[in-house]
């Protein structure tokens, strides 16, 4: 099963927070294959 996550980040939020979010999801058992930020 694959998950695709699309998020809209507010101005001022750094890309590293998106990476951290992906790592947290993976740690929680959610295998994130592709995360798009835009």
PyMOL Python script that loads the backbone (N, CA, C, O; Angstrom):
from pymol import cmd

cmd.read_pdbstr("""\
ATOM      1  N   UNK A   1       0.849  -1.191   0.000  1.00  0.00           N
ATOM      2  CA  UNK A   1       0.000   0.000   0.000  1.00  0.00           C
ATOM      3  C   UNK A   1       0.884   1.240   0.000  1.00  0.00           C
ATOM      4  O   UNK A   1       1.856   1.318   0.752  1.00  0.00           O
ATOM      5  N   UNK A   2       0.550   2.192  -0.831  1.00  0.00           N
ATOM      6  CA  UNK A   2       1.360   3.398  -0.954  1.00  0.00           C
ATOM      7  C   UNK A   2       0.574   4.610  -0.486  1.00  0.00           C
ATOM      8  O   UNK A   2      -0.642   4.694  -0.664  1.00  0.00           O
ATOM      9  N   UNK A   3       1.292   5.543   0.115  1.00  0.00           N
ATOM     10  CA  UNK A   3       0.661   6.777   0.576  1.00  0.00           C
ATOM     11  C   UNK A   3       1.300   7.956  -0.123  1.00  0.00           C
ATOM     12  O   UNK A   3       2.523   8.018  -0.254  1.00  0.00           O
ATOM     13  N   UNK A   4       0.491   8.883  -0.568  1.00  0.00           N
ATOM     14  CA  UNK A   4       1.014  10.119  -1.147  1.00  0.00           C
ATOM     15  C   UNK A   4       0.507  11.274  -0.307  1.00  0.00           C
ATOM     16  O   UNK A   4      -0.695  11.421  -0.086  1.00  0.00           O
ATOM     17  N   UNK A   5       1.436  12.086   0.155  1.00  0.00           N
ATOM     18  CA  UNK A   5       1.073  13.197   1.032  1.00  0.00           C
ATOM     19  C   UNK A   5       1.362  14.510   0.328  1.00  0.00           C
ATOM     20  O   UNK A   5       2.470  14.734  -0.160  1.00  0.00           O
ATOM     21  N   UNK A   6       0.370  15.368   0.279  1.00  0.00           N
ATOM     22  CA  UNK A   6       0.550  16.695  -0.286  1.00  0.00           C
ATOM     23  C   UNK A   6       0.268  17.710   0.810  1.00  0.00           C
ATOM     24  O   UNK A   6      -0.787  17.681   1.443  1.00  0.00           O
ATOM     25  N   UNK A   7       1.220  18.603   1.024  1.00  0.00           N
ATOM     26  CA  UNK A   7       1.035  19.593   2.076  1.00  0.00           C
ATOM     27  C   UNK A   7       1.267  20.985   1.525  1.00  0.00           C
ATOM     28  O   UNK A   7       2.094  21.186   0.636  1.00  0.00           O
ATOM     29  N   UNK A   8       0.536  21.936   2.059  1.00  0.00           N
ATOM     30  CA  UNK A   8       0.753  23.335   1.712  1.00  0.00           C
ATOM     31  C   UNK A   8       1.320  24.019   2.944  1.00  0.00           C
ATOM     32  O   UNK A   8       0.646  24.148   3.966  1.00  0.00           O
ATOM     33  N   UNK A   9       2.569  24.454   2.834  1.00  0.00           N
ATOM     34  CA  UNK A   9       3.223  25.065   3.984  1.00  0.00           C
ATOM     35  C   UNK A   9       3.122  26.580   3.901  1.00  0.00           C
ATOM     36  O   UNK A   9       3.150  27.161   2.816  1.00  0.00           O
ATOM     37  N   UNK A  10       3.005  27.207   5.062  1.00  0.00           N
ATOM     38  CA  UNK A  10       2.948  28.663   5.111  1.00  0.00           C
ATOM     39  C   UNK A  10       4.327  29.243   4.845  1.00  0.00           C
ATOM     40  O   UNK A  10       5.337  28.550   4.969  1.00  0.00           O
ATOM     41  N   UNK A  11       4.362  30.508   4.483  1.00  0.00           N
ATOM     42  CA  UNK A  11       5.637  31.179   4.257  1.00  0.00           C
ATOM     43  C   UNK A  11       6.446  31.182   5.542  1.00  0.00           C
ATOM     44  O   UNK A  11       5.905  31.386   6.629  1.00  0.00           O
ATOM     45  N   UNK A  12       7.747  30.953   5.408  1.00  0.00           N
ATOM     46  CA  UNK A  12       8.615  30.991   6.574  1.00  0.00           C
ATOM     47  C   UNK A  12       8.917  29.611   7.132  1.00  0.00           C
ATOM     48  O   UNK A  12       9.819  29.459   7.955  1.00  0.00           O
ATOM     49  N   UNK A  13       8.172  28.606   6.694  1.00  0.00           N
ATOM     50  CA  UNK A  13       8.434  27.247   7.160  1.00  0.00           C
ATOM     51  C   UNK A  13       9.510  26.630   6.271  1.00  0.00           C
ATOM     52  O   UNK A  13       9.401  26.633   5.045  1.00  0.00           O
ATOM     53  N   UNK A  14      10.531  26.110   6.904  1.00  0.00           N
ATOM     54  CA  UNK A  14      11.678  25.578   6.165  1.00  0.00           C
ATOM     55  C   UNK A  14      11.402  24.160   5.671  1.00  0.00           C
ATOM     56  O   UNK A  14      10.575  23.440   6.231  1.00  0.00           O
ATOM     57  N   UNK A  15      12.117  23.772   4.604  1.00  0.00           N
ATOM     58  CA  UNK A  15      11.946  22.437   4.042  1.00  0.00           C
ATOM     59  C   UNK A  15      12.326  21.347   5.039  1.00  0.00           C
ATOM     60  O   UNK A  15      11.792  20.239   4.984  1.00  0.00           O
ATOM     61  N   UNK A  16      13.258  21.663   5.960  1.00  0.00           N
ATOM     62  CA  UNK A  16      13.707  20.647   6.920  1.00  0.00           C
ATOM     63  C   UNK A  16      12.552  20.180   7.789  1.00  0.00           C
ATOM     64  O   UNK A  16      12.556  19.042   8.259  1.00  0.00           O
ATOM     65  N   UNK A  17      11.563  21.038   8.013  1.00  0.00           N
ATOM     66  CA  UNK A  17      10.407  20.625   8.801  1.00  0.00           C
ATOM     67  C   UNK A  17       9.588  19.595   8.031  1.00  0.00           C
ATOM     68  O   UNK A  17       9.007  18.685   8.622  1.00  0.00           O
ATOM     69  N   UNK A  18       9.547  19.744   6.719  1.00  0.00           N
ATOM     70  CA  UNK A  18       8.873  18.743   5.892  1.00  0.00           C
ATOM     71  C   UNK A  18       9.602  17.408   5.978  1.00  0.00           C
ATOM     72  O   UNK A  18       8.974  16.351   6.051  1.00  0.00           O
ATOM     73  N   UNK A  19      10.953  17.466   5.968  1.00  0.00           N
ATOM     74  CA  UNK A  19      11.741  16.249   6.101  1.00  0.00           C
ATOM     75  C   UNK A  19      11.504  15.611   7.462  1.00  0.00           C
ATOM     76  O   UNK A  19      11.371  14.392   7.568  1.00  0.00           O
ATOM     77  N   UNK A  20      11.451  16.430   8.493  1.00  0.00           N
ATOM     78  CA  UNK A  20      11.207  15.936   9.846  1.00  0.00           C
ATOM     79  C   UNK A  20       9.827  15.294   9.930  1.00  0.00           C
ATOM     80  O   UNK A  20       9.654  14.262  10.578  1.00  0.00           O
ATOM     81  N   UNK A  21       8.845  15.911   9.270  1.00  0.00           N
ATOM     82  CA  UNK A  21       7.489  15.370   9.248  1.00  0.00           C
ATOM     83  C   UNK A  21       7.492  13.987   8.605  1.00  0.00           C
ATOM     84  O   UNK A  21       6.849  13.063   9.102  1.00  0.00           O
ATOM     85  N   UNK A  22       8.222  13.849   7.494  1.00  0.00           N
ATOM     86  CA  UNK A  22       8.307  12.573   6.803  1.00  0.00           C
ATOM     87  C   UNK A  22       8.954  11.523   7.695  1.00  0.00           C
ATOM     88  O   UNK A  22       8.490  10.385   7.759  1.00  0.00           O
ATOM     89  N   UNK A  23      10.036  11.907   8.389  1.00  0.00           N
ATOM     90  CA  UNK A  23      10.721  10.973   9.282  1.00  0.00           C
ATOM     91  C   UNK A  23       9.810  10.553  10.422  1.00  0.00           C
ATOM     92  O   UNK A  23       9.807   9.384  10.811  1.00  0.00           O
ATOM     93  N   UNK A  24       9.034  11.487  10.966  1.00  0.00           N
ATOM     94  CA  UNK A  24       8.116  11.166  12.058  1.00  0.00           C
ATOM     95  C   UNK A  24       7.043  10.185  11.588  1.00  0.00           C
ATOM     96  O   UNK A  24       6.690   9.256  12.315  1.00  0.00           O
ATOM     97  N   UNK A  25       6.527  10.388  10.380  1.00  0.00           N
ATOM     98  CA  UNK A  25       5.517   9.477   9.847  1.00  0.00           C
ATOM     99  C   UNK A  25       6.103   8.085   9.657  1.00  0.00           C
ATOM    100  O   UNK A  25       5.454   7.087   9.970  1.00  0.00           O
ATOM    101  N   UNK A  26       7.344   8.015   9.138  1.00  0.00           N
ATOM    102  CA  UNK A  26       7.999   6.720   8.965  1.00  0.00           C
ATOM    103  C   UNK A  26       8.214   6.039  10.314  1.00  0.00           C
ATOM    104  O   UNK A  26       8.053   4.824  10.429  1.00  0.00           O
ATOM    105  N   UNK A  27       8.576   6.815  11.329  1.00  0.00           N
ATOM    106  CA  UNK A  27       8.802   6.274  12.666  1.00  0.00           C
ATOM    107  C   UNK A  27       7.499   5.752  13.265  1.00  0.00           C
ATOM    108  O   UNK A  27       7.508   4.821  14.070  1.00  0.00           O
ATOM    109  N   UNK A  28       6.383   6.354  12.870  1.00  0.00           N
ATOM    110  CA  UNK A  28       5.077   5.946  13.384  1.00  0.00           C
ATOM    111  C   UNK A  28       4.480   4.789  12.586  1.00  0.00           C
ATOM    112  O   UNK A  28       3.371   4.339  12.874  1.00  0.00           O
ATOM    113  N   UNK A  29       5.207   4.314  11.594  1.00  0.00           N
ATOM    114  CA  UNK A  29       4.733   3.169  10.828  1.00  0.00           C
ATOM    115  C   UNK A  29       4.114   3.553   9.495  1.00  0.00           C
ATOM    116  O   UNK A  29       3.627   2.688   8.766  1.00  0.00           O
ATOM    117  N   UNK A  30       4.127   4.833   9.168  1.00  0.00           N
ATOM    118  CA  UNK A  30       3.612   5.280   7.871  1.00  0.00           C
ATOM    119  C   UNK A  30       4.786   5.360   6.903  1.00  0.00           C
ATOM    120  O   UNK A  30       5.695   6.171   7.083  1.00  0.00           O
ATOM    121  N   UNK A  31       4.763   4.522   5.888  1.00  0.00           N
ATOM    122  CA  UNK A  31       5.850   4.540   4.914  1.00  0.00           C
ATOM    123  C   UNK A  31       5.543   5.589   3.854  1.00  0.00           C
ATOM    124  O   UNK A  31       4.690   5.385   2.991  1.00  0.00           O
ATOM    125  N   UNK A  32       6.240   6.699   3.929  1.00  0.00           N
ATOM    126  CA  UNK A  32       5.996   7.807   3.011  1.00  0.00           C
ATOM    127  C   UNK A  32       6.929   7.665   1.819  1.00  0.00           C
ATOM    128  O   UNK A  32       8.149   7.763   1.955  1.00  0.00           O
ATOM    129  N   UNK A  33       6.345   7.434   0.656  1.00  0.00           N
ATOM    130  CA  UNK A  33       7.142   7.251  -0.550  1.00  0.00           C
ATOM    131  C   UNK A  33       7.426   8.589  -1.217  1.00  0.00           C
ATOM    132  O   UNK A  33       8.524   8.819  -1.724  1.00  0.00           O
ATOM    133  N   UNK A  34       6.440   9.462  -1.214  1.00  0.00           N
ATOM    134  CA  UNK A  34       6.596  10.734  -1.907  1.00  0.00           C
ATOM    135  C   UNK A  34       5.873  11.824  -1.139  1.00  0.00           C
ATOM    136  O   UNK A  34       4.676  11.719  -0.870  1.00  0.00           O
ATOM    137  N   UNK A  35       6.604  12.869  -0.788  1.00  0.00           N
ATOM    138  CA  UNK A  35       5.973  14.001  -0.117  1.00  0.00           C
ATOM    139  C   UNK A  35       6.205  15.253  -0.956  1.00  0.00           C
ATOM    140  O   UNK A  35       7.347  15.643  -1.199  1.00  0.00           O
ATOM    141  N   UNK A  36       5.134  15.870  -1.387  1.00  0.00           N
ATOM    142  CA  UNK A  36       5.250  17.060  -2.222  1.00  0.00           C
ATOM    143  C   UNK A  36       4.950  18.294  -1.393  1.00  0.00           C
ATOM    144  O   UNK A  36       3.968  18.342  -0.652  1.00  0.00           O
ATOM    145  N   UNK A  37       5.811  19.285  -1.530  1.00  0.00           N
ATOM    146  CA  UNK A  37       5.601  20.543  -0.828  1.00  0.00           C
ATOM    147  C   UNK A  37       5.440  21.642  -1.856  1.00  0.00           C
ATOM    148  O   UNK A  37       6.308  21.837  -2.708  1.00  0.00           O
ATOM    149  N   UNK A  38       4.314  22.373  -1.778  1.00  0.00           N
ATOM    150  CA  UNK A  38       4.106  23.422  -2.755  1.00  0.00           C
ATOM    151  C   UNK A  38       2.928  24.283  -2.397  1.00  0.00           C
ATOM    152  O   UNK A  38       2.609  25.225  -3.123  1.00  0.00           O
TER     153      UNK A  38
END
""", "prot")
cmd.dss("prot")
cmd.show_as("cartoon", "prot")
cmd.util.cbc("prot")
cmd.orient("prot")
